[in-house]
Amino acid sequence: MSDLYDILDPWGPPSSGATNASAPASTGILGVSNLEESSRRCLDNVALPVVYAVAFSAAQKAGGGRVTRDALQQTLEFSGLPRHVTGQIVLTADTGADSLAQRDFNLALAMVALAQKNMSPTLESVMFHKEDLPVPELDGVETLISSSNMHSSMPPGRGRLDAPDDPWSSASAGPGAVASSTAALGSMSLATNGTETASLPANADSTKKEHQQRTAGRDSSASQTFVPGINMDELQWKLDKEDVSIKESAERGGIVFKHTNYEISTRSFSSMVVRRYRDFDWISNYLVTRYPYRMHANIPPKGFPDNRIKGLTRFASAILRIPFLRRDALVIQFFTNTDEFGHVLKVGNLDMEAEDIDVEDELGSTPWPEVQQTYAAFDDFYAQVARDEERYRTQITSLEKIARYKQAIGDELNVYSDTMRLINAPRESVSGSRKFHVQAASKRTLDSNLNELSMSFSDASLLEKAHGEVQKTISAEYLRRVYDVVISMKLMMDRMRRMEKRKDIQRVCERNDANRKAMAQLNGESPVPDSDRSSTDRLERLLREDAAELQLLNHEQRCIEARFYLELARYKCYESFLQTHYHGYIEEQIKHHTMTLNAWKQAL
């Protein structure tokens, strides 16, 4: 995975469904015990920061010489995480013994560090990030060493135990560097604006207040986590979810020149409307005009009718996954108004102006230098997006080739199975009266076994074809949706390049400086001749116009820079879907190979 992306799961721990889905895979191939044991040993050869040893000594002191489950729970309370998160970490680290070994304690602290960066606190995440784990922040944990009271409250002071080389910190080496901007963006918690508790459940008000009280006393001089104002509705990151189904209408539109109509059924709106391709194209152009500095869905080209329904379905579902598009008045009309869309456009009062952005409200607590530093690396990020485009295009091509190869292998296995059945089929005597010879028992056993082997070849043929179809229709299709996000990001950055105002600002500033110099020369003449009075008035008017134009251009440039910062953060979050995709891909591989293994075992 590219080092530009380090946020695997922006909405918190994985759902129980995903966990349950992965359990059979571990049981069927490796066995749960072996997988868990390898996960628990993943930090044995990793050099951990000193905070791990300090916290373990504190927990030992609090537990009377051994680290009990209660001692671990109290140690984790100094992390500032909600209680339900620390409870989950304790359950994961606990092996059922009377006390926890230092290995299990280190795993718990590693999961705390991941949770503090809004990542999934699981053993799998620790294994994935074991080489670049963030440093856990346990403010005041040293007090457990000097106090035997297991119920002492957490002190308000903030004792920093961070390592200076923490790769997840927001400190940067210098403006314009790719690594600095990446580290700064990697440190963002990507929660809702103004809070660090976006992943908390809605009914956890008391937990939120407790968490806010614990984090209120943090030292402002320490490295901060800047929170941009991103809507973290998890639906937008789930690229496998489709809210729209589209099918070709049986009735074609038009009087003389017929065109294809499409029936659009939307579950969230409980509606069914009829639209033509021109309507989709219009709504796509509207979104680009109305929201020029945002990523949005890509409409498929009109010249590929065979894949058009699939492409239009991806396009429509992508629109309804994005929160700000789902609330747009014209988008709602597009999916709910049963009238012809051309009529809706004629009678509607459309707002075609580009959206106005409240920069301070959008950025939240993010300081402006952070945004400027990120925008200074615009070309570097553009090159990274271009590499992502090439990478995903190659992966999609490879998966489609694998699918075709699977189909070809299945066909050849079927041919081989047919030839084996023909060779071992019962043969009648040429004379018709009696067989030339009676087969021995061993020969009959061999023929029976060969027939069983033929059936195994036939089963393997069906499995290979089915697996190839899954590779083509699911795996490649999901990667194609990630590829669409990359293309959307690239197109948005192209628009920003065309629309940025830095050259215009420089031009107006140069003109303004020239007018000021001319005004200074006129004001230097005392008294001002009547012939120059008109020149003075003209220069004053030009200066006022330049000041107004400069203010407008600066505002537009700030909007572009702020929106780039936020959209880049959203782009990083979309990478989280790869976790879901690759988990499903691995589960499908395990399922396929398990069924293939069982098919071949039938021939033994």
N, C-alpha and C positions, 0 to 999 in steps of 0.2 A: 504494500500500500504506500502511496506517495507520502513523503514527509510533510506535504502541505496540509494533510488531513489527519487529525488526531482525535476527532470526536466520533466515537463509535455509536453512541446511543444518546441523542440529545434530550430524550424525554424520560430518562431514568432507567431503572432496572428492567430487564426483559420481562415480558409477560409470562404468566404461568403456562400458557399454551405453547410458547416456544420452548420452554424448559422441558415440558412433558414430551414434546415432539422429539427432542434430542435424546431422551433417555433410552428408548429402544435401540438407538444406534450404538450407544456405549455398551449396552448389555449384549447385543448380538455379536459384535466383532471383538472388542477388546475386553469386555467385562467391566462392570462398574468399579470393582475394587482396584484393578490395574490402572484405569484412567484416573481415579481419584488419587491413588498413590503417586502417580507421576505428576499430577497437579500440585500435590502438597510438597513435593521435593523440588519444585521449579526454582525456588530461591536459595537452594543450598549452596550454589557456587556463585551467587551474586553478591557483590560488595554493597552492603546496605549502609545508609547514613547513621550517624551516631544516635539519632533520635530513637532508633529501634532498641539499642542497648539501654538507653536511659529509661525508656518507657517500660521495658521488661523488668529492670531492677525496681522501678516504682511499683509495678504490679506484684512482684514477688514480696516486697515489703508490705504492701497492703493485704496480701493473702497469707501472711504469716509464714513466708518462706517458700511458697508455691503459688503458681498462677491458677487460681480457681476461675470458674465461669463468672462468678460475681465480681472478682477482681478485674477480669477483662472488661466486663460491662462498665465498671466505674472508670477504668482507664479510657475507654472509648468515649465517655461522656465529655472528656476534655477536648474532643475533636470539634464540638459545636454542631455535629450532625443531628438530625431528628432522631428521636428514640426508636422509631420503627425501622430506620436504616441501620442503626447500630445493633439492634436486635437481630436483624437479618444477618449481619456480619458475624455476630457471636454464634448463631446457629450454624453458619457455614464453617467457621473455624473449629467448632467443638467436635471432638472425635468420640465423645462418650466416656472418656477416662475421667479419673478423679481430678486431674489437673492437666493443664495444657503445656505441651512442650514448647520450647522457644521457636521451633519451626512453625507450629500452628499460630503462635502469637505473632510472628513476623508476617504470616499470611493475612491475619486480621488487620494489622497496620497497613499493609499494602492495599487492601480493599478499602480502608478508610481514606487513604490518599487518593484513590481513584474516585471514590464517592465525593470527596471535596472538590474534585474537578468536574463534577456532574457526569461521571462515567459509570458504567455498570459495575457494582461491587461484587464480582463473581470470581471464582477460581480461574475460569477461562480467560477473563480480562487480565488477571495477574500474569498468567502464562504468556499472553500476547504482548504485554508491556513490561516484561521482567527486565529488559535491558534499558528502559527509559522510564522507570516508575517515578511519578512525582513524589515529593517529600511530604509525609504526613505532618499536619500542624496540630500539635497537642499542647494547647496553651495552659501553662501552669501545672503540667503533670508532675513536675518535680516535687510538688507539695505532698504527694503520696509517700515520698521517701521519709519525710520528717514528721509525718502524722499517721497515727494508727487508727484514726477515726474513719471508718469506712463510709460514713455519711457526710463527710465534710463538703461544704459547698465549693464550687469552683471560684478561685480568686479572680478579681477583675483585671489584673495585670496581664499583659500579653508577652510571655517569654518566647521569643522567636527561636525555633529549633531548625529553621530552614538551612539547607546547604546552599552555599553561594552559587553552586553550579547546577541548581535545579533546572532541568530543561523545560519545565512547565511554567516557570515564572514569567511575568510580563516584562521583565527588564530587557532592554534592547541594547545592542552594541552601537548602533549608529543609524541615522536616517538613510532610507533608500536601500538598505541591505535586505536581501530576500530572506535570509535566516532570521533577521530581527523582526520583520513583519510577520513571518510565519510563527515565531514564538509568541509575539503579541497576540495574534489571532488565536493561537492555540490555547492561550490562557483565558480566553473568554468563556464564561460559564454558559452563555447562550440561553439564559433564562428569560422570563418575562421582565419587562422594564421595571427597574427599581427594586427587585427582590432577588434573593438567592434561594428561594423555596418553590420554584416553578414545578418541581417534580413531586411536591407534596400533594396528598389527596385533598379534595375540597372540604372534607369534614374534619380536617386536622387543624382547627383554629388555635387550640391551645398549644399544639406542637409548634406551629408557626411563631406564636408569641414567645415561646421558650427559646426557640432558635434565634429570633431577632434580639432577645435580651442577651444571649451569649455572644452574639457577633457585634453588638453595639459598642463594646469597649475595645475593639481592635485598634491597634496603633495605626494612625493614618500615614506614618512614614514608611510602613512596611509595604512590600510589593502588593498591589491591589489587583483585584479581578474586575475588569471593566465590563459592564453589562449593557449590551446594545438593546434597543427596543425591538425585539423580534417576536412576532406571534408564534408561540411554540405549540400550536395545535398539531398534535402528532399525526393527524390524518395526512398532512401535506408531505410527510416523509415516507409514507407507506405507498410506494409506487406500485405495489401489487394489488392495491385495492381499487376497484372500479365502481363508480357510482352511476355510470351511464351505460346503457346498452343501445346499440344502433343496428338497425336492419333496413334493408332496401325495401321501399314501399312497392306494393304490387301495382299501384296506379301511378303512371308517369304524368308529369306536369307539362304545361305548355299546350298551345293550340296548333300551331304549325310546326315549330321546332320543339321537339319533345326533350325533356330533361329528366334526370333521375331524382326522385324524392327519397328522403331518408326519415324513418320514424325513430325519434329519440325518446327513450323512456328514462326518466331520472328518478331514482329511489328517494333521494333526500327531499325533493320537491313533490314527489308523488304525482308526476305529470307525464304526459305524452304529447309531443308536438311533431309537426312535419316540417322539415327544412331541406333546402337544396344546398349543393356545394357552395354556391355563391354566397349564401348566408354565413356559412362557416368562414369563408374568406373575408367577409366584411367584418365579422366580430374579431377576427385575428388582427386585421388592420386597425380596428378601433382600439384594441388593447395596447398595441404598440404606440399609437398616438396619445392615448390617455395616460399610459404608464411607461414612458420611454426609458426610465432609469430602473426598471425592474425586470426580473426574469419572468417569462410566461411561456405558455405552451407553444409548440411549433405545429403548424398545420401541414398535413402531408400534401405533396404536389398533386395537381389534378391529372397529370398524365399517367398515373398508375392505377387504373380502376380496379385491378384484381386485389390490391392491398388497401384500397381506399377506406373500406368500412373499418378495418382494424386500425388504420391510422387516424381516422376521425374519432374512433372510440378513445384512443389514447389522448387525442387532443382535447376532447370534451371532458374526460375524466380528470386530466391535468388541470383544467380550468377550475373545476369544482373542488379540487384538493387544496387550492391556494386560498387562504382566508380572505385576503383583500379583494380578490376577484369574485369570490363567492358572494360577497356583499354588494357588488356593483349592480346598480339598478338595471342597466341594459343587459347585463349577463342574466339577471333573474328573468327579464322579459324574454330573452332568447330561449330559455329552457322551460318557461311556463306559459307564455302567451300563445294560444292556439291559432291566432290570426297569422296570415302570411307575414313574414318578417319584414318584407318591403313596406307593407302597410304600417307596421309598428314604427319603422324608421321615419315615415312621412309624418305621422301624427304626433310622434314623441318629441319632447323638448330635450335634445341631446346635448350633453356637455362634452365637447370635443377638445377642450383645452387640456394641456398637460397638467397633471396634479401638482398642487403646491405643497411643498414639504416643510413642516415645522422642524428644523434641524435639531433644536435643543430638545424637543419632545421625543424625536425619533432616537436620538443617541443616548438619552438617559444619563447615566453617570459616566459615560465614556468621555475622557478629556479630548479636546480638539486636537492637540498634538499627536495623539494616537491615530486619529483619523488621517491627518496630513501625512504621517509617516507611512501609513498603509497605502495611501494614494500615490506617494512618491515611488512605490514599487509596482506601479500599475503595469509597466511593460514586463516585469518579471512574472507577475501573476498571469498576464496574458500568455506568456510563453508556457507557463505551467498548464493552463487550460488547454492550449493547443496540444501539448503532450498527452493530456488526459483524453482528448478527442482521438488521437492516433491510437492510444492504448486500448480504449474501449472498442474502437472500430476493428482493431486486430482481434480482440477477444471474441467479438460477435462473429467475425468471419471464421475464426477457428472453430467455434461451437457449431456453426452451420455446416462446416466441412465434416466435423465429427459426426453430426447427425446423418449426413449423406453416407459417410463410411459405415456407420452402424446399419443403415438400411441395406447397403451392399453386402455387408457381412451376413446380415440376416437372410438375404436372398441366397447367398452361396451355401450357408448352413442348411437351408431348406432343400436346395438341390442335392447336397451330399446325403441328406436324410432320405430323399426319394430314391437315390441310387442304391442305398443300403437296403431299403425295403424291397426293391425289385430283385436284387441279388439273392436275398434270403426268402423270397416268396415260395410257397409250396409249388412243386412242378409235377405235372401229370406224366404218366407213362406215354411213350410215343405210340405203342400198339393199342393202348386203351384197355387192355385186358388185365395187366398187372404191372406193378412197378419193377424196374430193372433190378433194384436192390433195396433192402430195408436198411434205413439209416441206423447207425449205432446210437446208443443213449448219449454218449459224449457229443456226437454231432448234433443231435437234437437240442442238447443243452447249449451248445455254441450258437446255433441258429436263434434260439430264444434270447440269449444274451445280446446277440447282434441286433435283434429286433428292438430290444429295450434301449440299446445304444442309439438306434435310429430314432426312437421316440425322444430321447434326450436331445439329439441334434435338432429335432423339430421344435421342442420346447425352447431350446437356446435361440433358435431362429426367431421365434415370436418375441422372446425377451429382448433381443438385440433391436428388433424393429420398434418395439414399444419404447425402449430406452432412447433410440434415436429420435422418435417423435417427441418425447419429453424434452430432449436437448433443444429441439428446434422450436417448439411451441411455448415452452416455459422459460428455460434458462436463457436462451438467446433473446427471447422477448423481454425478459426483465432487464437484461443488460442494455437492450435497445432503449428502454425507458431512462436508464441512467445516462445513456448517450444523448438522449434528447435534452436532459438537463444541462449537460456539458455544452451542447450546441446553443441552448438558450443563453447560457452565461457568456459564451463567445459573442453571440449577436448583440447582447446588451452592452458588452464592453466595446464593440465596434460602434454602436450608437453613441456611447459616452465619448469616444474619441472624436467623433464627428461634431458633437455638440458642446464639447468643453469650451470654456470661455477664457482660458489663460492668454491666448494670443490677442483676443479682443480687449481684455483688460490691459495688456501691455500697450496696445495701440491707443486706447483712450487715455492712458496715463501719459504717454509721450505727447499726445495732442494737448492734454491739459497742461503739461509742463511748458509747452511752447506758448500757449495762451497766457499763462501766468507771467512768463518772461516779457511778453509783449505788453501786458498790463502794467508790469513794474516799470518798464521804460516810459510808458505814457504818464504814469503817476509821478515819475521823477521830474517831469517838466512842470514847473510852477511859475505862473498859473497855466492851467491846461487851455490851449487854444480852443475856440469854438469849433474849428474844423475837426479837432480830434475828439470832441464830445461824443459824436456818433460812433466813433471807433471804440471808445471806452464802453459805451452802452452795449455795443455788439459783443465785445469780449466778455463783459459781465454775464450777458445772456448765454454765451457759449460755455462759460465756466459752470453756470448753473445746470445747463443741459448735460455737460460732461459729468458733473457730480451725481446727477440723477441716474445717468446711464451706467456710471461706474458702480453705484450702489446696487442697481439691478443685476449687473454682470457678476459682481461679487456674491450676491445672494444665489444666483443660479449656479455658480461654480461651487459654492458651499453645499448646495443641494446635491450636485453630482458627486462630490467627494464623500458626503455622508451616506448617500444611497449606495455608492460602490462599497463602502465599508460594511454596510448592513447586508447587501446582497452577497458579498463574498462570504460572510458568516453563514447565510442561508445555504449557499453553495456547499460549504463544508458540511453542513448538517445532512444534506442529501446523501453524502457518502455513507451515512449510517445505514442506508438501505442495503448496502453491499453485505453487511453482516447478516441480515435476513436472507438475502439471496444466496450467499455462499453456504450458510447453514442448511438451507433447503437443498442446495446442490449436493452437498456432502451426504445428507440423509437419503437423497435419491440414488446416489452412487452406492451407498451401503445396501439399500433395499434391492437394487438391481443385482449386485454381486451376491447377496445372500440368496435371492431367488435362483440365480444362475447356478450357485453352488449346490442348492437343493436339487435342481434339475439334473445335474451331473451325478449326484449321489444316487439317484434312482437307477442308474445303469450299473452300479456296483453290486 
